[in-house]
Structures are given as C-alpha cells and as structure tokens.
Amino acid sequence: MTTLRVIVDQIVAPIPGGIGRYTEELTRELIRTAPAGCDVAGIVSASPEEDYELLTTLLPDLSGLFKSTLARRELELAWQHGFTRLPGSGMLHATGLFAPLSKHDHLNNAGEQSVVTIHDVIPWTHPGALSSRRLGWYKSMAKRAHRYADAVVVPTHAVADQLAEILDFGDRIRVIGGAVSSKLTLPVDPDARAARLELPDRYLLSVGTLQPHKGIIPLIAALTRPELSGIPLLIAGPEGWNGLDIAGIAAEAGLEPDRVRSLGYLADADLAVALDRAAAFVFPSLAEGFGLPVIEAFNFGTPVVHSDDPAVVEVAGGAGVVVERNDSEGYPERLAAGIASVLDDPALTERLKYLGQDRAKAFSWADSAEKVWQLHADL
C-alpha cells in the first residue's frame, strides 16, 4: 500500500480560516479518489484529545494519524529551522507552508517527495497584514520550499505569475484551485436562521477582516454615496483588527448605526442563508490568492461585485461585476457605482445569477484531489 501523508493540522488550528476549510475538503476528496493501492494518512501537531477525535470524525477514512510530540508553535519553529523529520518516508502533501522541508535522496528513494501549497503572495505585497513573527515565518518557509520542495501548488495562474517574480520555482509550480465546501448548503430552517441573524429584507453582504488589503474599509465608505442610500451592509468575519472595529469605521464615515453590521464568524448553515438572501455579494479585496467567497456566492445565484485583483478576476471568469482597485481615493465611488448597477437593474441581476451558478460548477474538490494525485504520480 502506498500512503500519501497529508498535514491536516490546520483543521484544528485555533483559527482554521480558509486554509482549514481547504485542508478538510481536499483531504476528504483525496481519500475518496485514492487510486487502487493508495491510501491517505494525516499528520498533526500535539493537540488535545478532542482535536484528534474531531479529525477522525471529519475524516473517518484516514488510514492513520501521526501525532507529533511537539505542539503547533514548537513544530513550526522546528520545521522552520530544518529539525524534526517525520518517521518513515514517501509522499508528503502540505496544504500550506507548514511542512518538514529538508534535503532528500531522490536517486536512492524515488518515492520520497514533498509538495507544499502557497496560497497567495500577501506576505510580500502586503507585509503589514501579518505580525512580524508570522511574516518572518512565511518568508523563511517559502525559502525552504524553494530549496527543498519537489512541487509547489498555487490556487491560480495569477499567484503563479506573482510568485515567479519573488521566488522562481520554474516547472515545479502546479495550479490547483479550490471549490465550494460540501457543507455550505441551505439548512432545513432558513427562515428561523434569517430571523436569528436579523437579516433585513434587502442587504449587501461581504466577508473579511479589517486588514487594509481586504478592502472592507473602502466598501464601508462606498455606502455614503447617494446611489446606495439606505441599503445596509452585513459583514461576516472577525469584527475587529489592530484596534479598528466596524462600528467605529462606519460612524467615522458618517453612517447611521444600523447601516453597517458585523455578523461575526458564521457557521456554514448561517453563511449559506446569508449568501442566498443577499441582494448582492461584494468582494472588494485588493489582494487575494483565489477568492473562494466569490465562488460561494455564485453557487447560490447571488450577483457578485468584486475587485479587479488578478486572482479574483481569474476565478470569477466574467460572471461578476468588476471594479478597478487602482486610485484608492476613487475606489469607494467606483464600488458604489458597481453595486448600484446590480441593485438598479433586475435584468442584470437575473443574468448574473445564471452566469454565477454556471461558473461555480467549473470548480470541484474531486477535480482538485485528482490533480493532486496526478501531481504526486508525475513526481
């Protein structure tokens, strides 16, 4: 039996985030699509027993779960400096840069291979989005990947192009994207959930933090434009960042208290309801690696207004309304115009609904998993 070892640690990280979702969905499909004679095992840092139980519940068909004796922080540092190799040998797939990367002997052990994933180039283009410690770790691990990884997975051709200007991985780059989570479906009680979330009859929805590159601050400013008068904005995601909070930014912009509201972190069922009922989904991010929320909104037939970030444009494939990011001073005005073009045109809304649903079907976790298996076979 040939085993693909997948680092599943991000699923039980304190803040799993998008990479945690990516790891869970991809690993589940890697297990399901495993070729004959192959299976999938997980690797996780030292964690509480309930985390191990969660992993085996979410991924019941793992052939095994290797539990490091080091906690995540210690394992991060050890792998950053090239210590603590995993027992055994064979295929290793990391869904991020959190991976044991070191020199291995391809000549005498052809099955020894390491593949890592780099989701975006934000540590280089927007370093202020990360703490100095995290920034140093990302850049250090990217250099280790450049030196030791047999292949690097990126989610879009846009990231591949951007990364080539920072670290030239040559023909080791593979573009393998994500897809809508299998858990993101409408629940049996949508009305009850909408009432609990206090969803207005008509609203805009966005997701993201207040990190500058996410574009939420100019989106809030866009609500001051007369063409968006009265329509509320709901934002899913952490409410604050670096001393900033959504209510304070909205008040500073001169908006009424009920015009902008944070929904905080939403469970999948609640997010599905919020996406399904939004008049439009707005994704104003200035820098992304993939832009999964755009595909998630498309999946529900919700019209999408998004920035012209290259990765987002690539993923959207012409199924949304594109807003130019450059000239930051005029960005809120252009966002308002793009949103209004959807809100004021029922025919456009209908057309975007079907374009989006068709575009969402172009992405599947099964396809992503099969490409990962093919990548390891090629190596």
N, C-alpha and C positions, 0 to 999 in steps of 0.2 A: 504493500500500500504506500503510495506517495502522498505525503502530507504537505499542504500549504498552511504555513503558520501565519496567522493574521494578528496584528497587535490591536486588541479590542479595548484597550484601556480607556479611550475617550468616552466610551458609552457610560462609564461610571465615574467620570471626572466630576469635580464639584460643579462646574458649569459645562455640561456636554456640548451645548451650542450646535451649530450647523455641522461641525465635523463629527460630533457624537451621533447625530442623525445619519450622516453619510456612512459612518462606520457600521452602524447597526443594519441599515438597509443593504449595503454592499455585501457584508459578511453573510447575511441571511441568504442572499441570492448566490453567493459563491458556494455555499453549502448545497443549495438546491440544484445548481447547474454543474456540480463537480463531475468531471469526466470519470469514466469507469476506471477503477483502480486508484482514485484520488479521494482524499477527504480533507477536512479543514479543522485545524486546532486553533485555540485562542491563546493569547499572551496578555497578561495583566499584571500591573504592579501590586505590591502587598496592599490589600484592601480589607475592609470589614467583611465579615462572613455574609452579610446581607447583599453586598455588592456581587460576590461570587454567585449567590443564589439568583440575583437579578439577571446576570449574564446567562446562566444556564436556562433560565425561564425564557428570556428573549431569543436565545439561540440554542434551542434544545438539542439540535443535532450536531453540535460541535463534537469532534472525536476526542477532544481533551482540552483541558485548560491549564496552561502552565502559569503558576503563581510565583512571581518573583518574591524574594525575601526583602526587597527594598521597596519602600513607599514611593509614590509617584515623583515627588520632588527629588528624592535621593537618586532614583533611577534616571531621571532627566539629567542630573549632573554627571552621573557615572557614564551614561551614553554620550554626553557632550564631550567628555574627555577620553573616550575610547575604551572605557573599562566595562567589566561585567558582560561578557558574551553569553549568549543563550546556550543551554546544553543541546547537544546534537547538531545536526546540520540539515541543509535542504532549503526549500523555498521559503522566503520571508516576504510578507507584504505588509507595509505600514501605510495606514490611511492618513498619515501626516508625516511630520519630520521626527516624531518621537520614535526612534528606532536605533538599534545597536548597529552602527556602521563602522566596519573596520576591513582591513585587507583580508581577502580570502583567496584560496588556491583554486582557480578555475581549471588549471591544467590537470591536476590530480583528482579534483572533485567537481565534475561538470554540473552536478545538481545543486551546488552551493550558489545561491543567488539572493540579492536583496533589492527590493523595489520600494521606493518611498513616494509619497504624494506631496506636492507643493500646490496648495490651493489658490494662492494669489501672491502678488509681489508687494503687498501693502507695507511690509517691514522696510522696504527700500523707497517706495514712493511716498508713503505717509508714516514716517517713523514715529511721529507724535501720537499715533493711535495706540502704541504699546508702551508699557513701562520700560525703563532702561534695562532691567533684568531680562524681560521677555524678548526685547529687541536683540540683545546680545545673544540670547539662546538661539533664536531663529536664524540669525546670520551665521552663527557658529555651526549649527546643524546643517544649514544649506551648503556650507563649505565642505562638511564631511560627506554630504550626499554627492557633491561634485567630484570628490576624490574617490569615494568607495561604492556608491550605488550603481547597480547594473542597469537600472532604468528608473526614470522619474515620470510619474503620472501627473498630468495637469488637467484641469477640467475644461479648458477651452483653448482654441488656437491663439486667442488674444493673449492669454497668460504665457503660452509657449513663446510667442514673439517678444513679450516684455521680459521674460526670464532670460532669453538669449542675449539680451543687452547687459545683463547683470552677471550671469554665470553661463558659459557656453557648454551645454550638455551634449551638443551635437545630435547624433542619431539615437541617443538614449531616451529622448523625450517621447512620451505617448500621450495622446489626448483622449481621455475617457471621462465623460461627464457624469452627472447625477440624474435624478428624476424625482418625481413627486413621491412622497412617503406613502407606503401602503396603508399607514394608519390615518392619513389625512382624508377622511371621508365624512360625509354628513351623518350625524348621530340620529337615533330614533326620536330624540326630543329637541329638535331645533328651536321651537318656539320658546320652550322653557329656558333653554340656554341663552337665547337672544334677550329674554326678559331679565335674566340674572345679570347679564353683561350690560344691560341698559342700552342696547343698540338703538339708535334713532331710526326713524323711518328711512331717512336718506343720509348717507355719510360717506366720507372718504376714509380709506384705510391705508396705513403704511406700517412697515415693520422696521425695526432697527434701534440702535442706540444713539446717543447724542454725540458720539465721536464725530468730529468735523467731516471726515470723508464719507459718512453715511448720508449726508445731505438733508437730515431732518430739520436742521435749523433754517435753511432757506425755504424748505417746504412750509414751515410754520409762518414764515414771513410772507409766503405767497397768499395766505389766507386773508391778508389785509387788502388785497386787490379787490376792486368793486365787482369784477366778474365772478368772484367766489363768495360774495356776500351771503352770510347766513349759514352756509353749509359747514357742518362740524367735521373735524379730523380726529380719528381714533388711531392711536399708535400702539402696536403690540411690541413688547420687548422691555428690557430694563428701563426704569423710569429716569434714573439719573446717571451722570458720568462726570467725573472730575469736578465735582462741586456744582454742576449745572443740573437743572431739572426742567421738565417740560412746562410745568405751570409757570415757572418764573420767566422762561423764554417767551411764552405766549403773552404774559402780562406786559413784558418789556416791549413787545411788538404792538401793544395797544388792543389786543383781542379780548373779548368778553370771556369770563371764566369757563363757560360751557362750550366754547368753540374748539378747544383742543383738550383731549383727554388721553391719559395713558391707560392702557388695558393691562399693563404688566405682562408677565410671562403667561401665555395661554396654552392650555392642554390642546392636543390635536383636535379633539372634537369641537372645542370652543373656537379655535382658529378656523376650522372648516366653516362653521356657521358665520363667523365674522367676514371671511372672504366671500362666501356665497351671497351675502346680503348687501355688500358694499356697492355703492353707485359706481365707484372706480377705485382701483388699487394704484397707489402712487409709489414708485420706487426711485427716489431721487439721488441714489448713491453716486458719489463721484469716483469711486474705485471699487471694483469687485473682481472676483475670480470666476464666478459663474452667475450668481443672481438667481438662486433657486426660488425665492419668493415669487418671482415673475412667473415661473412655470406653474407654481402652486395656484396663483390667481387665474392663470389661463385655464387650468384644469376645471375650475368652477364656472368658466364662461364670463368671468368678471373683466371688464375692459381695463387695460393697463396703460398707465402713463409712466415712462421711465426715462432715465438719463441716457446720453449717448456714450456712456462708458463702453469701450470696445467689447468687453466680455458680455455685458448685458445686451448690447445690440446683436451680438452673435447668437446668444441664446434665444432672444425674443424672435429673431428671424422675420421681422417685419410685421408681427402680429400685434404690436402695441404702438402707442403714440410716442415718438422720440423727441426729447427736449435737449437742446445743446447745453453742455455744462460750462463751457468757457465763458469768460467775462462774468465772474462771480457776482458782481454788483447787479447785473441784469438777470441772474438766474431765477430769483423768485418770480419776477414778472413773466418770464418765459414758461415757468412751471404753471403759473395761474392760467396762462393762455392755453397751454396744452390740456390742462384739466377741464377748463371751460369748453373746449372744443368737443369733449366727450359728453359732458353733462348737458350741453345745449343741443345735441344732435342725436335723436333717437335712432336714426338710420345708421350712424357711425357706431353707436353703442352695439346695435344688433350685429353689424358686420364684424366688429372686434370680438364679439362673443364667439362666433364660429371660427374665426381665424385663430383665436387663442386656444380653443379646445383642440383644433387640428394640430397646432404647434406642440401642445403638451403631449400629444400622442407620439411625437417623434423621440421622446426620451423614455427609457425604461431601465429599471435596475437589472433586469435579466440580461439586457444587451450589454450593460456596463460590466456585469460579472463575467459574461462570456468573453469580453475583450480582455479582462484581467487574466483569465485562464489562458487565452491565446498568447498574451504577452509573456507569461511565465513559460509556456511551451516554446516560444520563439527563443527565449534565453537559454 
